[in-house]
Amino acid sequence: MNSSETKRLIGEVLSEIVEEARGGAKKTAIGLMALGSELGGEELVLGARLAMENDPMVKVVLIGPKLAGNDDLAWIETPDCEADVAQAMERALGCGTIAGAVALHYPFPLGVATVGKIVTPARGRACFIASSTGSASAERVESMIRNAIYGIAAARANGVKAPTVGLLNLDGAQSALRSLRKLQENGYGILFGESTRRDGGPLLRGNDLLAGAADVLVMDTLTGNVMMKLFSSWNSGGDYETLGWGYGPSVGEGWGKVVSIISRASGSPVIANALSYTARSVLGRLPELAAEEIAKAKTAGLDAIIASLREKQDMSEKAAAPPAEPTDEEIHGIDVLVIEDAVNTLWKEKIYAESSMGCTGPVIKVAGKNREKSAAVLKQKGYI
């Protein structure tokens, strides 16, 4: 680090100390991937500037190749490569340079999902979409049960003290609702919303999404992802997301990071809102609240309820995992409902593999040397 850069950093620190001494709010540093937008790097920079103008608690640290004319912003500079940007973001999270991050792509492990936030066109109400990327489980009903719990935690972290929950009436929603009611009967303090339609109840229809019939709108991830895109860009033709807070921060059992997702089509207003949403989730102690909600649900019998939903499997056909090795390649195009079976198929071939969830859907991670053979096996077995 040269002397001019050192002086600039010292100046920033002193400025923040003076601001706090004058009664100003302490700023929360949130990283923003500054590479990969379909709208260009300037749109990301504009979103960063809007976030700091609109929300005094946010300090944005851009991560990526520095754009000319933006020396006044905080940067972690990287080569013009998305892999380098992702690695720099992970290092910054790990060492505490940033408290949370907003990314255009992140391979969340299975069990972690993001909770998006929208504004409903019928009532102008803010609601949480649980979930919008990632996957809480490979099992559909279990995923929706966990999404409800994750959505409650995200809403609480963002100031909704007693969030109401409604489930979009999709395949599996009835089973998920029965399970959530059982948790409620066993002492888990879930509050259900009511449909605006005549028959009421917490099973919601499309009309209820437009009106925002509950604080937390529960659905499977792929449906939630579509809903986020519709709610954010319905008035722009679809190629520029103008409304909402993005696809939201990550939540999961044992997951301690606050990493939020935006789309490559997210415009500067959504980027700015996403940065603020992330900062508030950090300050609202989202990982701690999620752990608290999960613990309360477990006390009410969550594990037993989920176990009763899972189909019994012939464990004799379960392959032992080969010795672990670095997985630096991804295989896409596999349905989330069979991703664990696909991994098990590769294990039977003595190929080490891991399931993961990216922003575009589930992926299987394998070592580069095994990618070609793995893809051939999965194609032969009908997984891709």
N, C-alpha and C positions, 0 to 999 in steps of 0.2 A: 504494500500500500504506500503510495507516494505521499509527500508532505501536504499537498493541496487537498488530497482526499481525506487525510487524517484531520486537517483543520475543518473541513466541511462536516465530518461526522461529529467532531467535538462541538461545533457550532449548533448542530441539530440537537444534541443532548442538552446543551446549556439552554437552548430555546425552550425545550420541553420542561426543564426544571423551572424556568422563569414562569412559564404558562401555568404550571401546577401551583406555584407559589402565589400567583394572582387569583387563584380560585378556579382555574380552568380545569376541565375534565381530563383525566389521565387517558391518553390515547392507547388504543389496542392495535398492535401491528398485525395486519392481515396481508398475506402474500397473494399476488395475482399472477397467474401464468400469462405472460405477455407475448405469446406466440401461438398460432394455430387457428385464429378466428377467420371465418370466411369473409368477414367484413373488414379485415385488415387490422394491423397493430394499432393504428391511430384510434380505432373504436374502443379498444381495450384501455388505452391511455385516457381517453375522454371519460370512460366509465370510472376510472380511478380518480380523476379530478372531480367528477360529480359527487362521488361518494364522500370525499373529504370536504367538499363545499357544503353538502347537505347534512352530514353527520359529524359533529366535532369530536366524537370519540374514536373515529377511524383514522388510522395511519396506514396507507397502502404502500406495500413494498412490491414493486414490479419485478418479476423474475423472467429474464430472457435477454435477447440482444437489445441493447439500448437504442431507442429511436432518437434520431437527431432532433435537437430543439427541446428536449425534455430533461435537461440536466438538473432542473430544480426538484425533480421527483427522486424518491429513494429507489435504488435499483440493486438487484443482485444480477450481475451481468453473466451471460452464458453464451456459448456459440449458438448459431442459428440452427438448432436441432432440438426437437421436442423431447427426445430422451434426456438430453443434457438439462433442459428446463425442469423436467420431472425430478431428476436426481438432485438438482439444486434446491427445489422446493422441499424434498424430503429432508435434506441436510438442515435447511433453515428451520423446519418444524422440530427436528430432533434436538437441535442445540438451543431452541427457544428464541431465535432471531425473530420469528413470527409466531403468533399464538394460534393462528388458523390460516386456512388457505382457500382460495377460489380457483378451481381448475377447470379446464375444458375437457379433460379426460383423466380418469383415475381407476385403476383396476382393483376395486374393492373386493376383499375376500368374501366368499359366500357366508351369509349371516349378517352382513352389513348393508344397510340401505340408506338412501337419502330421503329427507322429507322436504318436498317442495312447498312453495307458498305462492298463492295466486290472489288476484282480486276478482270477485265474481261480478259479471256484467249486469245482472239483474238488480242487485242490491248494493254494489260497491263495497262488499264486505271482504275482508281478508280471511282466507282459509288455508289450511295446511293439507297438502296432498301426500298421503302416506301409502305407498312410497313412489318415487319418480325415477330413481336409478338404483343400481345395486340390486341385491336380493336378500331378504331376511331368511329365506330357507329355500331349498329345492322343492319342498312340498307346498303346493298352492295354498291349502287351508292354513297350514302352520304359518306360512309367510304372511297371510292377511291378519292372523292373530297377533303376530309380532309387530306388524306394521302399525296396528292400533296402539300398541304399547309405545312404540318408538315415536309415533305422532303425538301422543300425549306428552312425552318428555320434551319434544321440540317446541310444542306450544307453551308448555310451562316455562321453558328456558327463555321464551320470548314474551313473557309477561301475562299469559293467559292462565289465571290461577286455577280455574276448574274447567278445562276444555271439554266440550261435548264431542261425541264420536258417532259417526254414521258410516255405514258400509254401502258402497255402490253395489247394486243388485246384479252381481256377476256370478259365474260358476264358482261354487265354493263359499259364497257369501253367507248362505243360510247356515252351513256347518260352522263357519267362523263365528257367526253371531251366537249360535248355541253355546259354543265354547266360551265366548266372552261373557255371556250371561251366567254361565257356570262359575267363572272366576268372580263375577259380581256377587253371586249367591254365597261364595266362599269368603267374601270379605274384601275383594279387590275393589277399590273405590272408583270404578269407571262410570262415567255419566254418558248416557246415550242421548243423541239428538233426535229430532222428529222430522219426518218427511213433511213437506208442505202440501202434499196431496191428501185427499180426503181420508185415506186409510191410515195415514200417519206411520209411526214406527221408525226404527233406525235403519231399515233397508231403503236406500235412496235410489231415485231415478235421475235421469239426466236433468230434468227440471230442477231438482234439488241442488245439483251441482251449480247451476246457473244462479240460484238464489243464495247458496251458501247455507244449507239447512243445518250444518254442524260445523264446529271449529275444525275438526279433524275428519277429512274425507278419506276413507280407507278403501284401497283397491290393490290389485296386483301391480307389480312394478311396470310391466309393459303397457298396461292400460293407463297407469299414472303418467308415464312418459308421454303418451299421446295427448293426454289431457293437458299437461303442462304446455306442450307445443300449441295446442288449440287456444288455450286461455291467454297465452302470451303473445300470439301473433295473428289472431283471427282478423284484425283490422288492418294488417299490413301486407296481406297476400301470402304470408308464410315464410318469406325469406329474411325477415327482420323481426326479432322478438322485442316488443315495445313495453309490455306490461308484466308486472309481478316481480318476484324476488329470486327467480331462478329455481333450479332443481334441488336446492337446499343442502344442508349439512348432513354428514354421515352419522348414523347411529347404529349401534350393535352391541351385543353382549360381550363385555370385555374389551370394547373398542374405545380407545382414549383420545383419538384425533378428531378435530373439527375440520373436515375437508369438504367444501361445498362444490357443487357442480353448476356450470353454466353451459349453454349450448354454443356451438360454433356459429350459430345464427343469432345469438343474444346481442341486442343493441346496447348502447351505453346506458340507457335508463335501467335496464335489467341488471347489467353488470354492477352499476352503482348500488342498487338495492341488494344484490347478492352479497356484496362486500359488507354492507351494514348488517344484513341478516346474519352473516357469519360472525361478525364482531359481537353482536348481541347474544348469539348462541354461546360464544366463548365466555362472555361476562355473566351469562345466565347459568353457567356451569352445566352445559348440556351433557357431557359424559357422565358426570356425577348424578344428574337427575335421571338419566337413562338407567344407570345401575340401580338407582333407588326404585324406579318403576318396575324393573325386571325382578328385583328382590321381592317386592310386594306381590307381584303376580305369581312368583314361585311359591311364596307362602300360601297363596290361595289355590295352589295345585296346578300351576302351569305345566310342569314337567309331566305329571300324570295325564293331564288332558291331552297334551301333544302325543304322548306315547300311545294313548288309546286311538288316536287318529291314524297313526302310521300302520301301513300294511305289514304283516309279518313276512319277513324275508328268510329264505333258506340260507343260513349263515355258512353252510358247507360250500356254497358257490362264491363266497366272498374271498377275493384274492388278497394275499398279504402284500403290503406296499413294498416295492423294491427299495434298495438303498437310496436315500434322498440325494438329489444333486441340483445345482442351480438350474432354474427354469427361466430361460431368457427369450422363449418364443411362444406365441399365442396361436391357437387354432380356434377360429370363429365358426359360427353357424350351427351351434348345437343347442337344442331346446333345453331350457333350464330344468324342465321336469325329468330329464333323463341324463343330466350332466354327471351325476355321481355314478350312474351305471356305465357311462362312457369312460370315466376315469378308471373304474374297476376293470373294464375291458382291456385297457392299456396295461394295467398292473398284471393281468394274466399273461400278457406278452412280455413281461419283465421290463416294461418301460415305465420309468417314474414319471408321474403326472400329477398335477394339482388343478382343482377347479377354482375358478375366479369369476368375477363379474365386472365387466367394463361398462362404459357408458352406452355402448351400442348393443349390449347383450352379454350372455354368458360366454366365457372362453375357457379353454383348457390350456394350461401352461406346461410346456415341456422343454427339455434342453434342445438347443439348436441342432445338435447332431442327430436327434431323434424325430425332428419335425416331419420329414418326408415319410418315414415309416409309420409314424403315428397317424398322420392324415390318411394314409392308405388303409390302415386297420379300421379307423373310424368310418371311412367311406364304405368299406366292405361290409361292416356290421350295420350300416344304415343310419349312423348318427349324423353324418354330414353328406 
